[in-house]
Amino acid sequence: MKPEWRRFAPIGLFISLAAALVSLGLYIVQREFSLYLQVGLALVVVGLALFAALDPDRVRKALTGRQARYGSNALVLTLAFLGILVVVNYFVYGNSKRWDLTEDKQNTLTQETLDTMAALPEPVTALAFFSPQRSSGYAQSLLDDYKFYSDGKLDYEFIDPLSNPQAIQEAQVNKDGTIVFRMGDRQEQATSVTEREFTGALVRLMSGQEHVVYFLSGHGEYSPDETGDQSYALARTTLESKNYTVQTLNLLSSNRVPEDASLIVIAGPLHSLIQAEVDLLSAYLDGGGAVMLLSEPPVLTEFSDDAEADLLGVYLSENWGITLGEDVIVDTTSTQPLFAYAAEYGDHLITQRMQRVGTAFPTARSLQMNTDSENAFATQLVLTAAQSWAETNLEAVQTGGKIAPDEGVDRFGPLVIAAVAEASGGEGRLVVFGDSDFAADVNFTYLGNGDMFVNSVDWAVGQEELINLTPRNPTQRIMLPPQPYMMNLILLGVVFVLPGTVLASGIVVWARRKRRG
């Protein structure tokens, strides 16, 4: 090799270094052994070969001299270090774990969402339709969480609706930012990027069949169509998020129960049903239907003082073994004695996952169970504490007079607030609560009240697999900015005090060293 050619040898090293850096960048971006990556690695080898061919003496010295011995030790240590990194990364990749350090666990899916994904019967694909003009960062982050916790049951894909109009038509999407969840031949849409919307879409996918829930009207009941604290608007919204269709029903005018009725809810009637309505509900239950009665104490209704006037109550007592008490529950464990709390739940699917969650029932009446009924099997659902009683002096309750338990007259706790029953000879199902206020908007989100109501609906219509799979609303937190003087104090500390302290310390150290030297 001519000596003048040796000065071109470093060019080979430069080529190898540049090719190695480009190859590393390509692999990080593409994560595949592409043709460009192969060319880059080939240039690394070519560059090293060129260096060795132009300056073989330097290569020989590097492999046999003192530097080679030191270099071999460094090479061994480097390889050992890389080996440890490879092993650690392998185990971390196979056993990935996330930590959410936010106070409200904003980056952690709720237990209801995790339970929903664990119950998915088939794989789900989420198609996110986002145009370049619409930000998709949060949607991708949330979908990443769903995919991570789905145990391989959920995957997602982003589609640009502008460049793929055919996909829009197939998915029937008419709004930018829509996420379509597909499972088998079914699909559900989420039009807003929230955990509640996503989980609601998954729940609707699993339900498959659409169930219609009718709220009875015409007797002063709570209405799902109204808004405000004294309505069932939240109950309606929650049911609709689980693929229920909510409508109202007036038996007085229609004189029939719709054929598509999966459940009839009677929420806090102020007036008694007439015999014709009771007969319609009786036939509906005998035919395998479901009814949920949420009844207020007589003192809060316009019912006649004669208990026989409550025709529906008489029917339930005689045919289903559940009798509505002519009383008001007084709970001494509560700060408001007429505000009864659940102290115990019965062994039932509705309350199976609610053992650690309380429920509250304002102004409730007690229920009595007839375990000897041949027509139905009744089960206690919610019971009060032993420190409660069923006050029968309704006049004293109504006028705000002094009330106290009377031996031999009032029944003592534990008292039954809610019960369910199944027909012994058919598929009819009945849910009875001695209170209706607990599911009104003002109390729906308090403790587990909303869960109790929705779980009861799920059980009544026969969708036991959806019990406790109710999407949650995230907790909204508002950050109040500091006062002006506090902002100025932060500015003083961060911009002036801390840097000034470091600068002063450096000057002191420099001065001392200069004095010594």
One Martini backbone bead per residue (centre of mass of N, CA, C, O) as a GRO file, in nm:
protein
  517
    1MET     BB    1   0.095   0.037   0.025
    2LYS     BB    2   0.079   0.355  -0.019
    3PRO     BB    3   0.154   0.612   0.192
    4GLU     BB    4  -0.046   0.837   0.067
    5TRP     BB    5  -0.315   0.665   0.130
    6ARG     BB    6  -0.345   0.689   0.447
    7ARG     BB    7  -0.494   0.972   0.454
    8PHE     BB    8  -0.781   0.816   0.362
    9ALA     BB    9  -0.867   0.627   0.598
   10PRO     BB   10  -1.068   0.807   0.777
   11ILE     BB   11  -1.302   0.796   0.575
   12GLY     BB   12  -1.401   0.515   0.656
   13LEU     BB   13  -1.482   0.595   0.947
   14PHE     BB   14  -1.689   0.813   0.869
   15ILE     BB   15  -1.874   0.627   0.711
   16SER     BB   16  -1.939   0.432   0.946
   17LEU     BB   17  -2.052   0.638   1.147
   18ALA     BB   18  -2.276   0.755   0.969
   19ALA     BB   19  -2.416   0.482   0.908
   20ALA     BB   20  -2.474   0.406   1.204
   21LEU     BB   21  -2.655   0.650   1.276
   22VAL     BB   22  -2.865   0.609   1.054
   23SER     BB   23  -2.946   0.320   1.130
   24LEU     BB   24  -3.045   0.385   1.414
   25GLY     BB   25  -3.265   0.586   1.328
   26LEU     BB   26  -3.428   0.391   1.149
   27TYR     BB   27  -3.498   0.184   1.372
   28ILE     BB   28  -3.646   0.375   1.565
   29VAL     BB   29  -3.867   0.460   1.358
   30GLN     BB   30  -3.945   0.170   1.208
   31ARG     BB   31  -3.897  -0.115   1.343
   32GLU     BB   32  -3.722  -0.237   1.088
   33PHE     BB   33  -3.565  -0.448   0.833
   34SER     BB   34  -3.484  -0.261   0.602
   35LEU     BB   35  -3.325  -0.165   0.319
   36TYR     BB   36  -3.189   0.088   0.439
   37LEU     BB   37  -3.063  -0.058   0.678
   38GLN     BB   38  -2.890  -0.254   0.515
   39VAL     BB   39  -2.722  -0.039   0.369
   40GLY     BB   40  -2.604   0.091   0.624
   41LEU     BB   41  -2.455  -0.164   0.728
   42ALA     BB   42  -2.282  -0.201   0.477
   43LEU     BB   43  -2.128   0.072   0.507
   44VAL     BB   44  -1.990   0.001   0.768
   45VAL     BB   45  -1.820  -0.231   0.651
   46VAL     BB   46  -1.688  -0.074   0.421
   47GLY     BB   47  -1.545   0.141   0.592
   48LEU     BB   48  -1.368  -0.057   0.757
   49ALA     BB   49  -1.232  -0.190   0.513
   50LEU     BB   50  -1.103   0.069   0.401
   51PHE     BB   51  -0.927   0.130   0.645
   52ALA     BB   52  -0.768  -0.141   0.643
   53ALA     BB   53  -0.655  -0.109   0.349
   54LEU     BB   54  -0.507   0.182   0.390
   55ASP     BB   55  -0.423   0.097   0.722
   56PRO     BB   56  -0.283  -0.184   0.836
   57ASP     BB   57  -0.083  -0.104   1.066
   58ARG     BB   58  -0.292   0.021   1.263
   59VAL     BB   59  -0.457  -0.238   1.296
   60ARG     BB   60  -0.227  -0.419   1.405
   61LYS     BB   61  -0.162  -0.248   1.658
   62ALA     BB   62  -0.452  -0.254   1.778
   63LEU     BB   63  -0.447  -0.585   1.810
   64THR     BB   64  -0.128  -0.613   1.965
   65GLY     BB   65  -0.106  -0.399   2.162
   66ARG     BB   66  -0.161  -0.225   2.448
   67GLN     BB   67  -0.433  -0.110   2.354
   68ALA     BB   68  -0.563  -0.388   2.308
   69ARG     BB   69  -0.568  -0.481   2.600
   70TYR     BB   70  -0.736  -0.244   2.706
   71GLY     BB   71  -0.960  -0.273   2.497
   72SER     BB   72  -1.058  -0.557   2.575
   73ASN     BB   73  -1.156  -0.482   2.856
   74ALA     BB   74  -1.359  -0.272   2.761
   75LEU     BB   75  -1.520  -0.465   2.581
   76VAL     BB   76  -1.614  -0.657   2.802
   77LEU     BB   77  -1.762  -0.445   2.974
   78THR     BB   78  -1.951  -0.351   2.752
   79LEU     BB   79  -2.086  -0.626   2.695
   80ALA     BB   80  -2.192  -0.667   2.983
   81PHE     BB   81  -2.366  -0.416   2.994
   82LEU     BB   82  -2.542  -0.484   2.748
   83GLY     BB   83  -2.645  -0.755   2.857
   84ILE     BB   84  -2.797  -0.636   3.099
   85LEU     BB   85  -2.984  -0.455   2.937
   86VAL     BB   86  -3.119  -0.680   2.775
   87VAL     BB   87  -3.236  -0.840   3.013
   88VAL     BB   88  -3.398  -0.613   3.144
   89ASN     BB   89  -3.571  -0.542   2.892
   90TYR     BB   90  -3.702  -0.817   2.861
   91PHE     BB   91  -3.852  -0.822   3.135
   92VAL     BB   92  -3.999  -0.553   3.104
   93TYR     BB   93  -4.152  -0.620   2.841
   94GLY     BB   94  -4.296  -0.884   2.969
   95ASN     BB   95  -4.346  -0.685   3.252
   96SER     BB   96  -4.537  -0.450   3.243
   97LYS     BB   97  -4.557  -0.122   3.416
   98ARG     BB   98  -4.773   0.115   3.582
   99TRP     BB   99  -4.764   0.459   3.707
  100ASP     BB  100  -4.991   0.668   3.896
  101LEU     BB  101  -4.921   1.003   4.033
  102THR     BB  102  -5.193   1.109   4.040
  103GLU     BB  103  -5.440   1.197   4.253
  104ASP     BB  104  -5.696   1.105   4.044
  105LYS     BB  105  -5.610   0.893   3.838
  106GLN     BB  106  -5.612   0.996   3.525
  107ASN     BB  107  -5.426   0.734   3.401
  108THR     BB  108  -5.661   0.547   3.520
  109LEU     BB  109  -5.870   0.307   3.498
  110THR     BB  110  -6.150   0.201   3.592
  111GLN     BB  111  -6.291  -0.077   3.723
  112GLU     BB  112  -6.528  -0.085   3.522
  113THR     BB  113  -6.349  -0.093   3.269
  114LEU     BB  114  -6.186  -0.346   3.339
  115ASP     BB  115  -6.436  -0.531   3.358
  116THR     BB  116  -6.534  -0.489   3.071
  117MET     BB  117  -6.280  -0.603   2.924
  118ALA     BB  118  -6.286  -0.882   3.069
  119ALA     BB  119  -6.591  -0.940   2.935
  120LEU     BB  120  -6.503  -0.976   2.658
  121PRO     BB  121  -6.592  -1.212   2.407
  122GLU     BB  122  -6.438  -1.030   2.192
  123PRO     BB  123  -6.267  -0.873   1.979
  124VAL     BB  124  -6.161  -0.526   1.949
  125THR     BB  125  -6.206  -0.247   1.718
  126ALA     BB  126  -6.068   0.080   1.685
  127LEU     BB  127  -6.196   0.357   1.493
  128ALA     BB  128  -6.023   0.659   1.430
  129PHE     BB  129  -6.167   0.968   1.316
  130PHE     BB  130  -5.903   1.187   1.204
  131SER     BB  131  -5.813   1.478   1.113
  132PRO     BB  132  -5.549   1.697   1.077
  133GLN     BB  133  -5.724   1.936   1.226
  134ARG     BB  134  -5.744   1.722   1.457
  135SER     BB  135  -5.683   1.637   1.765
  136SER     BB  136  -5.528   1.302   1.882
  137GLY     BB  137  -5.371   1.266   2.149
  138TYR     BB  138  -5.581   1.181   2.368
  139ALA     BB  139  -5.702   0.945   2.215
  140GLN     BB  140  -5.441   0.778   2.201
  141SER     BB  141  -5.391   0.761   2.505
  142LEU     BB  142  -5.658   0.617   2.577
  143LEU     BB  143  -5.625   0.376   2.383
  144ASP     BB  144  -5.366   0.275   2.511
  145ASP     BB  145  -5.497   0.199   2.780
  146TYR     BB  146  -5.697  -0.005   2.668
  147LYS     BB  147  -5.486  -0.189   2.537
  148PHE     BB  148  -5.311  -0.251   2.786
  149TYR     BB  149  -5.579  -0.363   2.966
  150SER     BB  150  -5.701  -0.596   2.751
  151ASP     BB  151  -5.531  -0.851   2.687
  152GLY     BB  152  -5.566  -0.838   2.354
  153LYS     BB  153  -5.883  -0.736   2.293
  154LEU     BB  154  -5.759  -0.448   2.198
  155ASP     BB  155  -5.761  -0.234   1.910
  156TYR     BB  156  -5.619   0.028   1.694
  157GLU     BB  157  -5.715   0.291   1.441
  158PHE     BB  158  -5.618   0.548   1.230
  159ILE     BB  159  -5.834   0.769   1.030
  160ASP     BB  160  -5.852   0.956   0.739
  161PRO     BB  161  -6.139   1.095   0.610
  162LEU     BB  162  -6.017   1.247   0.356
  163SER     BB  163  -5.854   0.980   0.234
  164ASN     BB  164  -6.114   0.778   0.347
  165PRO     BB  165  -6.437   0.772   0.253
  166GLN     BB  166  -6.516   0.469   0.263
  167ALA     BB  167  -6.486   0.427   0.570
  168ILE     BB  168  -6.715   0.620   0.647
  169GLN     BB  169  -6.947   0.466   0.513
  170GLU     BB  170  -6.910   0.194   0.659
  171ALA     BB  171  -6.927   0.341   0.959
  172GLN     BB  172  -7.126   0.583   0.970
  173VAL     BB  173  -6.973   0.868   0.961
  174ASN     BB  174  -7.042   1.240   1.056
  175LYS     BB  175  -6.784   1.292   1.256
  176ASP     BB  176  -6.525   1.439   1.374
  177GLY     BB  177  -6.382   1.226   1.622
  178THR     BB  178  -6.476   0.938   1.578
  179ILE     BB  179  -6.535   0.626   1.752
  180VAL     BB  180  -6.520   0.288   1.640
  181PHE     BB  181  -6.663  -0.007   1.771
  182ARG     BB  182  -6.568  -0.349   1.700
  183MET     BB  183  -6.774  -0.663   1.714
  184GLY     BB  184  -6.779  -0.828   1.470
  185ASP     BB  185  -7.097  -0.715   1.329
  186ARG     BB  186  -7.063  -0.489   1.540
  187GLN     BB  187  -7.135  -0.136   1.633
  188GLU     BB  188  -6.998   0.157   1.809
  189GLN     BB  189  -7.021   0.497   1.913
  190ALA     BB  190  -6.784   0.770   1.987
  191THR     BB  191  -6.808   1.135   2.006
  192SER     BB  192  -6.620   1.131   2.264
  193VAL     BB  193  -6.317   1.176   2.459
  194THR     BB  194  -6.406   0.934   2.691
  195GLU     BB  195  -6.440   0.688   2.914
  196ARG     BB  196  -6.746   0.675   2.917
  197GLU     BB  197  -6.785   0.642   2.611
  198PHE     BB  198  -6.611   0.393   2.564
  199THR     BB  199  -6.745   0.203   2.772
  200GLY     BB  200  -7.031   0.233   2.664
  201ALA     BB  201  -6.971   0.102   2.389
  202LEU     BB  202  -6.886  -0.173   2.503
  203VAL     BB  203  -7.148  -0.238   2.650
  204ARG     BB  204  -7.329  -0.225   2.397
  205LEU     BB  205  -7.188  -0.454   2.250
  206MET     BB  206  -7.255  -0.677   2.464
  207SER     BB  207  -7.566  -0.657   2.471
  208GLY     BB  208  -7.687  -0.618   2.169
  209GLN     BB  209  -7.960  -0.603   2.283
  210GLU     BB  210  -8.241  -0.403   2.286
  211HIS     BB  211  -8.377  -0.226   2.561
  212VAL     BB  212  -8.695  -0.136   2.703
  213VAL     BB  213  -8.771   0.136   2.924
  214TYR     BB  214  -9.054   0.201   3.125
  215PHE     BB  215  -9.211   0.491   3.253
  216LEU     BB  216  -9.447   0.556   3.455
  217SER     BB  217  -9.754   0.745   3.419
  218GLY     BB  218 -10.022   0.945   3.595
  219HIS     BB  219  -9.914   0.949   3.936
  220GLY     BB  220  -9.658   1.141   4.002
  221GLU     BB  221  -9.401   1.056   3.886
  222TYR     BB  222  -9.104   1.025   3.801
  223SER     BB  223  -8.909   1.180   3.540
  224PRO     BB  224  -8.685   1.129   3.261
  225ASP     BB  225  -8.758   1.412   3.096
  226GLU     BB  226  -8.667   1.577   3.311
  227THR     BB  227  -8.520   1.840   3.508
  228GLY     BB  228  -8.340   1.813   3.789
  229ASP     BB  229  -8.344   1.693   4.107
  230GLN     BB  230  -8.664   1.603   4.050
  231SER     BB  231  -8.538   1.356   3.871
  232TYR     BB  232  -8.442   1.094   3.603
  233ALA     BB  233  -8.202   1.186   3.412
  234LEU     BB  234  -7.953   1.019   3.505
  235ALA     BB  235  -8.080   0.746   3.470
  236ARG     BB  236  -8.124   0.770   3.171
  237THR     BB  237  -7.834   0.824   3.076
  238THR     BB  238  -7.716   0.562   3.192
  239LEU     BB  239  -7.893   0.363   3.037
  240GLU     BB  240  -7.814   0.463   2.750
  241SER     BB  241  -7.507   0.384   2.785
  242LYS     BB  242  -7.631   0.063   2.793
  243ASN     BB  243  -7.855   0.040   2.553
  244TYR     BB  244  -8.102   0.181   2.649
  245THR     BB  245  -8.447   0.244   2.612
  246VAL     BB  246  -8.624   0.540   2.704
  247GLN     BB  247  -8.965   0.554   2.824
  248THR     BB  248  -9.304   0.632   2.837
  249LEU     BB  249  -9.608   0.527   3.033
  250ASN     BB  250  -9.972   0.526   2.979
  251LEU     BB  251 -10.223   0.318   3.085
  252LEU     BB  252 -10.476   0.499   3.078
  253SER     BB  253 -10.452   0.548   2.754
  254SER     BB  254 -10.344   0.267   2.627
  255ASN     BB  255 -10.429  -0.014   2.768
  256ARG     BB  256 -10.118  -0.119   2.736
  257VAL     BB  257  -9.840  -0.325   2.689
  258PRO     BB  258  -9.570  -0.319   2.531
  259GLU     BB  259  -9.394  -0.560   2.352
  260ASP     BB  260  -9.093  -0.413   2.406
  261ALA     BB  261  -9.099  -0.456   2.708
  262SER     BB  262  -8.853  -0.511   2.965
  263LEU     BB  263  -8.944  -0.262   3.159
  264ILE     BB  264  -9.123  -0.136   3.451
  265VAL     BB  265  -9.123   0.185   3.599
  266ILE     BB  266  -9.222   0.287   3.940
  267ALA     BB  267  -9.160   0.627   4.041
  268GLY     BB  268  -9.319   0.756   4.289
  269PRO     BB  269  -9.622   0.742   4.347
  270LEU     BB  270  -9.900   0.955   4.456
  271HIS     BB  271 -10.100   0.757   4.316
  272SER     BB  272 -10.311   0.519   4.262
  273LEU     BB  273 -10.379   0.249   4.100
  274ILE     BB  274 -10.582   0.094   3.902
  275GLN     BB  275 -10.716  -0.208   3.830
  276ALA     BB  276 -10.644  -0.214   3.526
  277GLU     BB  277 -10.339  -0.172   3.567
  278VAL     BB  278 -10.285  -0.414   3.750
  279ASP     BB  279 -10.374  -0.624   3.541
  280LEU     BB  280 -10.160  -0.559   3.329
  281LEU     BB  281  -9.912  -0.615   3.512
  282SER     BB  282  -9.986  -0.905   3.580
  283ALA     BB  283  -9.977  -1.015   3.289
  284TYR     BB  284  -9.687  -0.928   3.233
  285LEU     BB  285  -9.553  -1.101   3.456
  286ASP     BB  286  -9.675  -1.378   3.368
  287GLY     BB  287  -9.515  -1.333   3.076
  288GLY     BB  288  -9.206  -1.237   3.179
  289GLY     BB  289  -9.183  -0.977   3.307
  290ALA     BB  290  -9.081  -0.646   3.440
  291VAL     BB  291  -9.077  -0.486   3.772
  292MET     BB  292  -9.032  -0.151   3.921
  293LEU     BB  293  -9.073  -0.044   4.259
  294LEU     BB  294  -9.088   0.300   4.391
  295SER     BB  295  -9.184   0.361   4.721
  296GLU     BB  296  -9.347   0.571   4.926
  297PRO     BB  297  -9.452   0.685   5.194
  298PRO     BB  298  -9.773   0.768   5.278
  299VAL     BB  299  -9.702   1.061   5.389
  300LEU     BB  300  -9.597   1.139   5.071
  301THR     BB  301  -9.886   1.088   4.970
  302GLU     BB  302 -10.233   1.051   4.814
  303PHE     BB  303 -10.326   0.828   4.963
  304SER     BB  304 -10.525   0.651   5.124
  305ASP     BB  305 -10.568   0.541   5.447
  306ASP     BB  306 -10.648   0.294   5.299
  307ALA     BB  307 -10.464   0.019   5.217
  308GLU     BB  308 -10.661  -0.094   4.989
  309ALA     BB  309 -10.603   0.141   4.780
  310ASP     BB  310 -10.336  -0.017   4.724
  311LEU     BB  311 -10.350  -0.229   4.474
  312LEU     BB  312 -10.055  -0.299   4.414
  313GLY     BB  313  -9.974  -0.379   4.703
  314VAL     BB  314 -10.176  -0.609   4.729
  315TYR     BB  315 -10.075  -0.778   4.494
  316LEU     BB  316  -9.780  -0.820   4.594
  317SER     BB  317  -9.855  -0.958   4.863
  318GLU     BB  318 -10.029  -1.202   4.740
  319ASN     BB  319  -9.817  -1.289   4.484
  320TRP     BB  320  -9.496  -1.201   4.602
  321GLY     BB  321  -9.434  -1.152   4.920
  322ILE     BB  322  -9.456  -0.819   4.924
  323THR     BB  323  -9.481  -0.576   5.183
  324LEU     BB  324  -9.595  -0.260   5.245
  325GLY     BB  325  -9.529  -0.035   5.475
  326GLU     BB  326  -9.704   0.170   5.726
  327ASP     BB  327  -9.425   0.363   5.720
  328VAL     BB  328  -9.119   0.495   5.881
  329ILE     BB  329  -8.785   0.511   5.879
  330VAL     BB  330  -8.568   0.502   6.169
  331ASP     BB  331  -8.220   0.615   6.187
  332THR     BB  332  -7.983   0.644   6.447
  333THR     BB  333  -7.707   0.634   6.267
  334SER     BB  334  -7.810   0.898   6.160
  335THR     BB  335  -7.809   1.243   6.137
  336GLN     BB  336  -8.079   1.163   5.977
  337PRO     BB  337  -8.329   0.965   6.077
  338LEU     BB  338  -8.489   0.972   5.780
  339PHE     BB  339  -8.194   0.872   5.677
  340ALA     BB  340  -8.132   0.579   5.539
  341TYR     BB  341  -7.900   0.311   5.577
  342ALA     BB  342  -7.700   0.069   5.459
  343ALA     BB  343  -7.586  -0.221   5.653
  344GLU     BB  344  -7.699  -0.448   5.451
  345TYR     BB  345  -7.667  -0.720   5.220
  346GLY     BB  346  -7.774  -0.935   5.013
  347ASP     BB  347  -7.753  -1.239   4.836
  348HIS     BB  348  -7.677  -1.085   4.528
  349LEU     BB  349  -7.605  -0.967   4.217
  350ILE     BB  350  -7.661  -0.665   4.271
  351THR     BB  351  -7.464  -0.673   4.557
  352GLN     BB  352  -7.190  -0.825   4.518
  353ARG     BB  353  -7.012  -0.537   4.448
  354MET     BB  354  -7.136  -0.357   4.725
  355GLN     BB  355  -7.011  -0.413   5.017
  356ARG     BB  356  -6.829  -0.122   5.020
  357VAL     BB  357  -7.102   0.026   4.946
  358GLY     BB  358  -7.315   0.271   5.000
  359THR     BB  359  -7.663   0.353   5.085
  360ALA     BB  360  -7.935   0.596   5.044
  361PHE     BB  361  -8.270   0.663   5.214
  362PRO     BB  362  -8.504   0.886   5.188
  363THR     BB  363  -8.783   0.836   5.320
  364ALA     BB  364  -8.854   0.530   5.415
  365ARG     BB  365  -8.994   0.213   5.375
  366SER     BB  366  -9.094  -0.090   5.466
  367LEU     BB  367  -9.047  -0.444   5.432
  368GLN     BB  368  -9.222  -0.756   5.385
  369MET     BB  369  -9.172  -1.109   5.410
  370ASN     BB  370  -9.293  -1.405   5.227
  371THR     BB  371  -9.160  -1.727   5.239
  372ASP     BB  372  -9.448  -1.896   5.168
  373SER     BB  373  -9.465  -1.836   4.882
  374GLU     BB  374  -9.572  -2.003   4.575
  375ASN     BB  375  -9.517  -1.778   4.337
  376ALA     BB  376  -9.243  -1.677   4.487
  377PHE     BB  377  -8.896  -1.566   4.518
  378ALA     BB  378  -8.770  -1.396   4.788
  379THR     BB  379  -8.522  -1.120   4.839
  380GLN     BB  380  -8.307  -0.963   5.020
  381LEU     BB  381  -8.122  -0.651   4.967
  382VAL     BB  382  -8.188  -0.424   5.196
  383LEU     BB  383  -8.055  -0.321   5.519
  384THR     BB  384  -8.068  -0.208   5.823
  385ALA     BB  385  -8.004  -0.128   6.122
  386ALA     BB  386  -8.071  -0.213   6.451
  387GLN     BB  387  -8.098   0.117   6.503
  388SER     BB  388  -8.408   0.071   6.405
  389TRP     BB  389  -8.741   0.182   6.293
  390ALA     BB  390  -9.098   0.149   6.235
  391GLU     BB  391  -9.292   0.420   6.197
  392THR     BB  392  -9.658   0.450   6.257
  393ASN     BB  393  -9.666   0.762   6.336
  394LEU     BB  394  -9.749   0.964   6.083
  395GLU     BB  395  -9.846   1.226   6.215
  396ALA     BB  396  -9.583   1.297   6.363
  397VAL     BB  397  -9.411   1.308   6.109
  398GLN     BB  398  -9.576   1.529   5.955
  399THR     BB  399  -9.570   1.749   6.211
  400GLY     BB  400  -9.297   1.710   6.388
  401GLY     BB  401  -9.315   1.528   6.612
  402LYS     BB  402  -9.272   1.309   6.853
  403ILE     BB  403  -9.062   1.019   6.828
  404ALA     BB  404  -9.107   0.664   6.917
  405PRO     BB  405  -9.070   0.355   7.011
  406ASP     BB  406  -9.317   0.089   7.007
  407GLU     BB  407  -9.407  -0.166   7.175
  408GLY     BB  408  -9.591  -0.382   6.958
  409VAL     BB  409  -9.592  -0.176   6.696
  410ASP     BB  410  -9.305  -0.143   6.627
  411ARG     BB  411  -9.046  -0.223   6.424
  412PHE     BB  412  -8.726  -0.365   6.438
  413GLY     BB  413  -8.419  -0.392   6.366
  414PRO     BB  414  -8.372  -0.509   6.085
  415LEU     BB  415  -8.471  -0.355   5.778
  416VAL     BB  416  -8.646  -0.364   5.481
  417ILE     BB  417  -8.602  -0.176   5.170
  418ALA     BB  418  -8.520  -0.416   4.969
  419ALA     BB  419  -8.651  -0.631   4.696
  420VAL     BB  420  -8.672  -0.955   4.537
  421ALA     BB  421  -8.840  -1.142   4.264
  422GLU     BB  422  -8.936  -1.474   4.146
  423ALA     BB  423  -9.104  -1.667   3.953
  424SER     BB  424  -9.186  -2.004   3.991
  425GLY     BB  425  -9.354  -2.039   3.689
  426GLY     BB  426  -9.148  -1.824   3.556
  427GLU     BB  427  -8.988  -1.501   3.431
  428GLY     BB  428  -9.065  -1.314   3.639
  429ARG     BB  429  -8.973  -0.980   3.767
  430LEU     BB  430  -8.902  -0.819   4.093
  431VAL     BB  431  -8.868  -0.475   4.218
  432VAL     BB  432  -8.840  -0.334   4.557
  433PHE     BB  433  -8.877  -0.006   4.696
  434GLY     BB  434  -8.903   0.214   4.989
  435ASP     BB  435  -8.782   0.417   4.763
  436SER     BB  436  -8.719   0.707   4.523
  437ASP     BB  437  -8.502   0.932   4.593
  438PHE     BB  438  -8.224   0.779   4.550
  439ALA     BB  439  -8.261   0.811   4.210
  440ALA     BB  440  -8.243   1.091   4.202
  441ASP     BB  441  -8.043   1.342   4.104
  442VAL     BB  442  -7.962   1.441   4.400
  443ASN     BB  443  -7.875   1.107   4.469
  444PHE     BB  444  -7.738   0.931   4.243
  445THR     BB  445  -7.415   1.003   4.319
  446TYR     BB  446  -7.455   0.885   4.598
  447LEU     BB  447  -7.253   0.671   4.634
  448GLY     BB  448  -7.448   0.369   4.535
  449ASN     BB  449  -7.724   0.451   4.409
  450GLY     BB  450  -7.688   0.419   4.101
  451ASP     BB  451  -7.595   0.124   4.107
  452MET     BB  452  -7.848   0.005   4.231
  453PHE     BB  453  -8.040   0.081   4.005
  454VAL     BB  454  -7.890  -0.037   3.753
  455ASN     BB  455  -7.855  -0.325   3.857
  456SER     BB  456  -8.160  -0.378   3.876
  457VAL     BB  457  -8.215  -0.350   3.578
  458ASP     BB  458  -8.028  -0.569   3.473
  459TRP     BB  459  -8.168  -0.801   3.625
  460ALA     BB  460  -8.465  -0.765   3.529
  461VAL     BB  461  -8.376  -0.810   3.208
  462GLY     BB  462  -8.128  -1.035   3.211
  463GLN     BB  463  -7.828  -0.866   3.250
  464GLU     BB  464  -7.596  -0.988   3.447
  465GLU     BB  465  -7.323  -0.926   3.284
  466LEU     BB  466  -7.374  -0.593   3.336
  467ILE     BB  467  -7.319  -0.585   3.617
  468ASN     BB  468  -7.111  -0.314   3.710
  469LEU     BB  469  -7.101  -0.192   3.393
  470THR     BB  470  -7.072   0.130   3.464
  471PRO     BB  471  -6.999   0.418   3.351
  472ARG     BB  472  -6.791   0.681   3.441
  473ASN     BB  473  -6.741   0.985   3.587
  474PRO     BB  474  -6.514   1.207   3.599
  475THR     BB  475  -6.326   1.395   3.801
  476GLN     BB  476  -6.355   1.733   3.855
  477ARG     BB  477  -6.088   1.973   3.839
  478ILE     BB  478  -5.997   2.291   3.987
  479MET     BB  479  -5.759   2.543   3.926
  480LEU     BB  480  -5.652   2.790   4.131
  481PRO     BB  481  -5.505   3.072   4.114
  482PRO     BB  482  -5.292   3.256   4.252
  483GLN     BB  483  -5.222   3.516   4.408
  484PRO     BB  484  -5.035   3.787   4.334
  485TYR     BB  485  -4.838   3.765   4.579
  486MET     BB  486  -4.769   3.466   4.522
  487MET     BB  487  -4.652   3.503   4.241
  488ASN     BB  488  -4.426   3.697   4.333
  489LEU     BB  489  -4.295   3.496   4.529
  490ILE     BB  490  -4.224   3.284   4.319
  491LEU     BB  491  -4.053   3.470   4.141
  492LEU     BB  492  -3.842   3.541   4.355
  493GLY     BB  493  -3.744   3.250   4.420
  494VAL     BB  494  -3.680   3.139   4.124
  495VAL     BB  495  -3.523   3.394   3.987
  496PHE     BB  496  -3.346   3.503   4.248
  497VAL     BB  497  -3.279   3.332   4.502
  498LEU     BB  498  -3.167   3.067   4.390
  499PRO     BB  499  -2.958   3.178   4.188
  500GLY     BB  500  -2.821   3.368   4.397
  501THR     BB  501  -2.717   3.146   4.585
  502VAL     BB  502  -2.538   3.003   4.381
  503LEU     BB  503  -2.364   3.251   4.307
  504ALA     BB  504  -2.261   3.316   4.594
  505SER     BB  505  -2.122   3.045   4.645
  506GLY     BB  506  -1.922   3.065   4.411
  507ILE     BB  507  -1.779   3.326   4.506
  508VAL     BB  508  -1.680   3.220   4.778
  509VAL     BB  509  -1.512   2.985   4.671
  510TRP     BB  510  -1.329   3.156   4.488
  511ALA     BB  511  -1.211   3.344   4.708
  512ARG     BB  512  -1.079   3.128   4.888
  513ARG     BB  513  -0.889   3.007   4.674
  514LYS     BB  514  -0.739   3.270   4.612
  515ARG     BB  515  -0.629   3.317   4.899
  516ARG     BB  516  -0.464   3.046   4.912
  517GLY     BB  517  -0.310   3.090   4.625
   0.00000   0.00000   0.00000
